[in-house]
Amino acid sequence: MDQRRLSWPVSEPSSERRSKFSLPLLVVTVGGLVTMGTEMCASRLLAPYFGNSLPVWGVLIGLLLACLAVGSVLGGRLADRSPDEALLYQLAGWAGLAIGIIPYVARPVLGSVSSGLTSASVWAIVGAFGGVLALFTVPMVLLGCLSPFVLRLSLREVGSGGDVAGRISALGTLGSLLGTFGAVFVLIPGIGTRRSMVLLGLLVALVALLGLRRLGSRWAVLWLLVCLSLTGLVLLPSGSIKPNSGLLYEHESMYNYVQVLREGDQILLKLNEGEGIQSVYEPGQVLSGYVYDYFLLVPYFQSRPESPPGQSVCIVGLAGGTSARLFSEVFGPLPIDGVEIDATVVEAGRRFMDLNLPNLQITIMDGRQYLAATPKRYDVVLLDAYNPPYIPFHLTTREFFELVYEHQTEDGVLGINVAHLENDSTLVRAIAATVGSVYPSVYVIDTQSGLNSVVVASHQKTEWSEVSARLSSLTAAALRQVIQRAEGRIKPFTARRERILTDDQAPVEQLVHAMLARYLSNPVPSEVNP
């Protein structure tokens, strides 16, 4: 076959062709940047309504990839039928406009999708699915059209097709890298999710405007007006992210959407969708009325508790400092190391929850990384690192508990807050069994709410009769109140056939999902307060 029949005639000098197609190649780069930047922003947009759990991330990434795939097919077909450069810029411009208005339709859309759904994570996944489809289908399909369209415009000779396709793919990937890092480390922390998304839409619309203006298209006036409108939206104050009654503070960090609210005399710290309470503060009150109070009993599970019990304490998951404040109020100014991964949460605690204890040393770091790096050993370690309804899997494994064990004194104790559902303690038993593969004695304290348990493990083997007698002999008023609430709810743990969670396999999310599925068949209206 004659090779000339497989190529298009080229009448332009190579320098002119490069100049002509430099702008379409810029479309590919910006398209990749905006695609990944929008995906990062989308996760933050969904978090106040559905959380940012692994399943929600899975729904988000999967649906966006599906939209991009559909866009690639449509873009390729459209380019073959009408290989018009002006049409490319129109597609880019409409994608930018669609992205720019998402933050302003997201609140009613996500609010309507999430209303009526239970707080169970299964329904959060369903809601996230609907929210992503409603908000992101159009812009992501349009963005998916861009690369195959540019490839069709750029491909002048069959013999160079591989090189052209490779360069276009590389530019798209480069843009994706810039979008990912730029959104995570610059835009979202700097100007917030909504203005970041408008700015990304503006960026695509500007490229469309430049291209249409270069072609002398009458559509350039429309996209000039669009760009001016989006610029105005970027400059406007962003307003409240998720208005709530009693809202004192809200902020988006690199890890969470953080809210502080006043409910009656209490100040509450909530993260993401707000189904759980991460910290509670009530001036003038010692006990919180929540699961944190039960941590006060953990030091008495030592084989030979000192007075005051627990000479050194480490709290992994400090949040707003409720547990640290309880220990300081009841046991005096013990040295406490508080580890919290999110600096914004700590700042909220300092501003609204009096997190200014002189005996508290705060470290901003992942709890496991902290224990791996510190040479310190602790009498008491408390683990309360919840991202409702999940505990981060790497803080539930045998390898992690071996690390904790190594960083405790010879008579150290460990206390872990674990959420569960009415009559379903699958996750509690899995974590208790895993802890029991490292520690010689394990106990479970069920809280009165019926939605939390505290798993307690002692470095030395202990007998329940001795621990029970020790608890019964306590006379401090605050401790007596907690003991009364825990009466009949403390029991030694005996493993059955529970799977031991490991770094290689710790299906925490699946265990939670199975619990939630059983819950949906017979729901009990309650609020989880991890």
Secondary structure in CASP SS format (residue, H / E / C, confidence):
PFRMAT SS
TARGET T0000
AUTHOR 0000-0000-0000
METHOD secondary structure of the structure
MODEL  1
M C 1.00
D C 1.00
Q H 1.00
R H 1.00
R H 1.00
L H 1.00
S E 1.00
W C 1.00
P C 1.00
V C 1.00
S C 1.00
E C 1.00
P C 1.00
S H 1.00
S H 1.00
E H 1.00
R H 1.00
R H 1.00
S H 1.00
K H 1.00
F H 1.00
S H 1.00
L H 1.00
P H 1.00
L H 1.00
L H 1.00
V H 1.00
V H 1.00
T H 1.00
V H 1.00
G H 1.00
G H 1.00
L H 1.00
V H 1.00
T H 1.00
M H 1.00
G H 1.00
T H 1.00
E H 1.00
M H 1.00
C H 1.00
A H 1.00
S H 1.00
R H 1.00
L H 1.00
L H 1.00
A H 1.00
P H 1.00
Y H 1.00
F H 1.00
G C 1.00
N C 1.00
S C 1.00
L H 1.00
P H 1.00
V H 1.00
W H 1.00
G H 1.00
V H 1.00
L H 1.00
I H 1.00
G H 1.00
L H 1.00
L H 1.00
L H 1.00
A H 1.00
C H 1.00
L H 1.00
A H 1.00
V H 1.00
G H 1.00
S H 1.00
V H 1.00
L H 1.00
G H 1.00
G H 1.00
R H 1.00
L H 1.00
A H 1.00
D H 1.00
R H 1.00
S C 1.00
P C 1.00
D C 1.00
E H 1.00
A H 1.00
L H 1.00
L H 1.00
Y H 1.00
Q H 1.00
L H 1.00
A H 1.00
G H 1.00
W H 1.00
A H 1.00
G H 1.00
L H 1.00
A H 1.00
I H 1.00
G H 1.00
I H 1.00
I H 1.00
P H 1.00
Y H 1.00
V H 1.00
A H 1.00
R H 1.00
P H 1.00
V H 1.00
L H 1.00
G H 1.00
S H 1.00
V H 1.00
S H 1.00
S C 1.00
G C 1.00
L C 1.00
T C 1.00
S C 1.00
A C 1.00
S H 1.00
V H 1.00
W H 1.00
A H 1.00
I H 1.00
V H 1.00
G H 1.00
A H 1.00
F H 1.00
G H 1.00
G H 1.00
V H 1.00
L H 1.00
A H 1.00
L H 1.00
F H 1.00
T H 1.00
V H 1.00
P H 1.00
M H 1.00
V H 1.00
L H 1.00
L H 1.00
G H 1.00
C H 1.00
L H 1.00
S H 1.00
P H 1.00
F H 1.00
V H 1.00
L H 1.00
R H 1.00
L H 1.00
S H 1.00
L C 1.00
R C 1.00
E E 1.00
V H 1.00
G H 1.00
S H 1.00
G H 1.00
G H 1.00
D H 1.00
V H 1.00
A H 1.00
G H 1.00
R H 1.00
I H 1.00
S H 1.00
A H 1.00
L H 1.00
G H 1.00
T H 1.00
L H 1.00
G H 1.00
S H 1.00
L H 1.00
L H 1.00
G H 1.00
T H 1.00
F H 1.00
G H 1.00
A H 1.00
V H 1.00
F H 1.00
V H 1.00
L H 1.00
I H 1.00
P H 1.00
G H 1.00
I H 1.00
G C 1.00
T H 1.00
R H 1.00
R H 1.00
S H 1.00
M H 1.00
V H 1.00
L H 1.00
L H 1.00
G H 1.00
L H 1.00
L H 1.00
V H 1.00
A H 1.00
L H 1.00
V H 1.00
A H 1.00
L H 1.00
L H 1.00
G H 1.00
L H 1.00
R H 1.00
R H 1.00
L H 1.00
G C 1.00
S C 1.00
R C 1.00
W C 1.00
A H 1.00
V H 1.00
L H 1.00
W H 1.00
L H 1.00
L H 1.00
V H 1.00
C H 1.00
L H 1.00
S H 1.00
L H 1.00
T H 1.00
G H 1.00
L H 1.00
V H 1.00
L H 1.00
L C 1.00
P C 1.00
S C 1.00
G C 1.00
S C 1.00
I C 1.00
K C 1.00
P C 1.00
N C 1.00
S C 1.00
G C 1.00
L E 1.00
L E 1.00
Y E 1.00
E E 1.00
H E 1.00
E E 1.00
S C 1.00
M C 1.00
Y C 1.00
N C 1.00
Y E 1.00
V E 1.00
Q E 1.00
V E 1.00
L E 1.00
R E 1.00
E E 1.00
G C 1.00
D C 1.00
Q E 1.00
I E 1.00
L E 1.00
L E 1.00
K E 1.00
L E 1.00
N C 1.00
E C 1.00
G C 1.00
E C 1.00
G C 1.00
I C 1.00
Q C 1.00
S E 1.00
V E 1.00
Y E 1.00
E C 1.00
P C 1.00
G C 1.00
Q C 1.00
V C 1.00
L C 1.00
S C 1.00
G C 1.00
Y C 1.00
V H 1.00
Y H 1.00
D H 1.00
Y H 1.00
F H 1.00
L H 1.00
L H 1.00
V H 1.00
P H 1.00
Y H 1.00
F H 1.00
Q C 1.00
S C 1.00
R C 1.00
P C 1.00
E C 1.00
S C 1.00
P C 1.00
P C 1.00
G C 1.00
Q C 1.00
S C 1.00
V E 1.00
C E 1.00
I E 1.00
V E 1.00
G C 1.00
L C 1.00
A C 1.00
G C 1.00
G C 1.00
T H 1.00
S H 1.00
A H 1.00
R H 1.00
L H 1.00
F H 1.00
S H 1.00
E H 1.00
V H 1.00
F H 1.00
G C 1.00
P C 1.00
L C 1.00
P C 1.00
I E 1.00
D E 1.00
G E 1.00
V E 1.00
E E 1.00
I C 1.00
D C 1.00
A H 1.00
T H 1.00
V H 1.00
V H 1.00
E H 1.00
A H 1.00
G H 1.00
R H 1.00
R H 1.00
F H 1.00
M C 1.00
D C 1.00
L C 1.00
N C 1.00
L C 1.00
P C 1.00
N C 1.00
L E 1.00
Q E 1.00
I E 1.00
T E 1.00
I E 1.00
M C 1.00
D C 1.00
G H 1.00
R H 1.00
Q H 1.00
Y H 1.00
L H 1.00
A H 1.00
A H 1.00
T C 1.00
P C 1.00
K C 1.00
R C 1.00
Y E 1.00
D E 1.00
V E 1.00
V E 1.00
L E 1.00
L E 1.00
D C 1.00
A C 1.00
Y C 1.00
N E 1.00
P C 1.00
P C 1.00
Y E 1.00
I C 1.00
P C 1.00
F H 1.00
H H 1.00
L H 1.00
T C 1.00
T C 1.00
R H 1.00
E H 1.00
F H 1.00
F H 1.00
E H 1.00
L H 1.00
V H 1.00
Y H 1.00
E H 1.00
H C 1.00
Q E 1.00
T E 1.00
E E 1.00
D E 1.00
G E 1.00
V E 1.00
L E 1.00
G E 1.00
I E 1.00
N E 1.00
V E 1.00
A E 1.00
H C 1.00
L E 1.00
E C 1.00
N C 1.00
D E 1.00
S C 1.00
T H 1.00
L H 1.00
V H 1.00
R H 1.00
A H 1.00
I H 1.00
A H 1.00
A H 1.00
T H 1.00
V H 1.00
G H 1.00
S C 1.00
V C 1.00
Y C 1.00
P C 1.00
S E 1.00
V E 1.00
Y E 1.00
V E 1.00
I E 1.00
D E 1.00
T C 1.00
Q C 1.00
S C 1.00
G C 1.00
L C 1.00
N E 1.00
S E 1.00
V E 1.00
V E 1.00
V E 1.00
A E 1.00
S E 1.00
H C 1.00
Q C 1.00
K C 1.00
T C 1.00
E C 1.00
W H 1.00
S H 1.00
E H 1.00
V H 1.00
S H 1.00
A H 1.00
R H 1.00
L H 1.00
S H 1.00
S C 1.00
L C 1.00
T C 1.00
A C 1.00
A H 1.00
A H 1.00
L H 1.00
R H 1.00
Q H 1.00
V H 1.00
I H 1.00
Q H 1.00
R H 1.00
A H 1.00
E C 1.00
G C 1.00
R C 1.00
I E 1.00
K E 1.00
P E 1.00
F C 1.00
T C 1.00
A C 1.00
R C 1.00
R C 1.00
E C 1.00
R C 1.00
I C 1.00
L C 1.00
T C 1.00
D C 1.00
D C 1.00
Q C 1.00
A C 1.00
P C 1.00
V H 1.00
E H 1.00
Q H 1.00
L H 1.00
V H 1.00
H H 1.00
A H 1.00
M H 1.00
L H 1.00
A H 1.00
R H 1.00
Y H 1.00
L H 1.00
S H 1.00
N C 1.00
P C 1.00
V C 1.00
P C 1.00
S C 1.00
E C 1.00
V C 1.00
N C 1.00
P C 1.00
END
